């Protein structure tokens, strides 16, 4: 099955809106066995939109549209589809009832111009949209499908996930493509490549190794007649990767490092506290992005001013001797955070986010230290890298999370050693 | 001048990459008087890409491509352009010299397959790319222009800003469209509408009022023969807006609230400290996103655990009496932050980021308090709003910044009153 995506809205062509809908849909098509050859963005112009749709109608089996389903004259997606399929729209009584109920539920009378949102055509059925007034359109005619969804991402995503994707599943006779990403940390790209080299020649699934900010990712991609068959091709390879890479693996697919570290802490009943300078609280904020973070996050200190570091337990002498931007200060910050907030693990981050260098140390210099858990020796790192304040902060946070993970696993290993 | 944008890369069609290049370019065309009618994304496929380019060639004056300029066989942008313009590419000695020097400068020998990056055709000139190995292509033939730029955004953006946009300026005989956005806070959309109603009927420039997370934006859009003429149409309207809206205006165009608040603090020599619960440090981190934030950010405390709040100065009795999620606790947090970090202004944020309610208070409940500057009465707010942990956090940070701004301006007004 061949598809094209058409995103509709003059605000996209003016660069006021980033078209994230197209990517959202595109990312979900391979697992459905649907080949995407073109994506287009077009303005709120009936003739130009109909032109794009007509061309897609001639070369694709499936056209997926987003946007242009609002109630105003500018919203011309329904009209343009009618131009292409040669049908007249008419108000559908059931859709009118749903629409009026939507407004009544919010205590408003329905403006009459909204009535066009209740239109259907003979080849069209409505796709429910509980998050907004515009139902989608599912057009099926002459062996082709046109799907039109509303533009607001929260409405579109729900409609895709709940109403569209389940209906498309199994409609394509193409091979489906399924990927599984195994995320590792603590070993370099070359080493991962070497460790898994016996698997790299596999043709189905194929295996790729990618270097990312949060470590090395191994991606296993299988092609098969059905999703289940593709999964069955991936499973034994994933199992082998788990044997080879062991606890270098911290997550899969969309897992994020802070969630993985949070799970690690929660499982062990460990708590964490931070003292941050150049990251300004971003590490604490990122840790608390995980639901349930209150089980293990005690809190943190943003010690932006040097006196604040000293007030919360960093030795003035260490700062005087090694500088604020130093591994020694980072370590004292980690210990101070742990002490002041009574946590099992303390993390200290100090560095130069720029734009100016500091203490003669270049922009991008970052020192990170982890104190604990227990009587473990500290885990530290430092590097100079990065362009731009926000990028430097983000990288420092990811590196700190990796370091916390390493400290926890090292403590596990010591405990096992002692027990053994 | 009519334009189309073509973004090239199979990874875009697989949803692995979000096409931000197209938006970057689209946003810059109106001020050049260039009308954009279509944007397309197409994979690394020579025939399909040539098809898209040929169609654009037939209906547009300007085709702007990004991607597909790498050295591999998959990179087919040059080949597809040659298919459309009917020319043969050949290695250009000067481009070859630049390319070999680029590799030599990094201590590598140039792989021979990179040589295609030195290709040109009779109608093509190279666009310099100091950030990468692929120069751009500027093709000019039969009254049309094709511009091809590399896909990596840092390379593309530099090339657009320094090499392409200056060359395109003045090439279009269309009217140029220039916008100016005036950002306000502290007054509602209806009130702004009323205040500026005498201006709303203006036809050139037009004026629009938009509600955004960081306040009400007023957008002035002028159409004229040149950018200078458009600016001249905007200037008197902007002046009137300044007279009417006064210090409700906190910024213009791309200005961000945290930068504006930072400037306000720096101008007055005021310092700020935070105590954050549900936002987990995001306010402190956002404040420190502004270069030079160390002039006014003392630091902050992330008091995620209740004991941490008490340890750093919040009264246990207040918490017991009103709950952690209360205006009273927020205010004590603000005062504690100010005290513990010796700052002029303290900000306290406590709330329920979810997914579960807390103390019987619903997800999205947030209390924010600002203590100071000086002996000012506290500034506080609370609301229940938002879906999703990260959205709740972001909204709380924006609201806190607005509140700090209000507290500083109120102190200014009191000082003026006293002086007067």
Interface residues (C-beta under 8 A of the other chain):
Chain A: X12 X13 X14 X15 X16 X17 X18 X19 X20 X22 X23 X24 X25 X26 X27 X28 X29 X30 X36 X37 X38 X39 X40 X41 X42 X43 X45 X48 X52 X274 X276 X278 X279 X280 X281 X282 X283 X284 X285 X287 X288 X289 X291 X293 X294 X297 X298 X299 X300 X301 X302 X303 X304 X305 X307 X308 X311 X340 X341 X342 X353 X354 X355 X389 X390 X393
Chain B: X12 X13 X14 X15 X16 X17 X18 X19 X20 X22 X23 X24 X25 X26 X27 X28 X29 X30 X36 X37 X38 X39 X40 X41 X42 X43 X45 X48 X52 X274 X276 X278 X279 X280 X281 X282 X283 X284 X285 X287 X288 X289 X291 X293 X294 X297 X298 X299 X300 X301 X302 X303 X304 X305 X307 X308 X311 X340 X341 X342 X353 X354 X355 X389 X390 X393
